[in-house]
Amino acid sequence: MFVTPAFAQAAAPGGASALASFVPLILIFGIMYFLMIRPQQKKMKEHRVMVEALRRGDQIVTQGGIVGKVSKVQEDGMVEVEIAEGVRVKVVKHTISQVLNRTEAAAS
């Protein structure tokens, strides 16, 4: 009784329009992957490589802004950092944001 012509037209079968409605969604996901997800994964990989390459004598900056020199690299994910002469603190490896000066490996 109260069916309008708009409702009657919407009920028509439209198989091709269903596929066409997913194309923008797929494009948005593709753009988000290449603009946001992929660069973040690359940055995380570079940080992991930097943390694994830490050696004694490297000058580092932590995420808290502390600048110091690595005095000992421990296997449990900790690094001992000398922030002043005679003052050493333990820092979690993954809180190191950058390496300022790298020490060269000793030639054998």
PyMOL commands that set and color helices and strands:
alter all, ss='L'
color gray80, all
select helices_A, chain A and resi 5-10+15-52+93-95
alter helices_A, ss='H'
color red, helices_A
select strands_A, chain A and resi 59-62+67-73+78-84+87-92+96-101
alter strands_A, ss='S'
color yellow, strands_A
deselect
rebuild
show_as cartoon
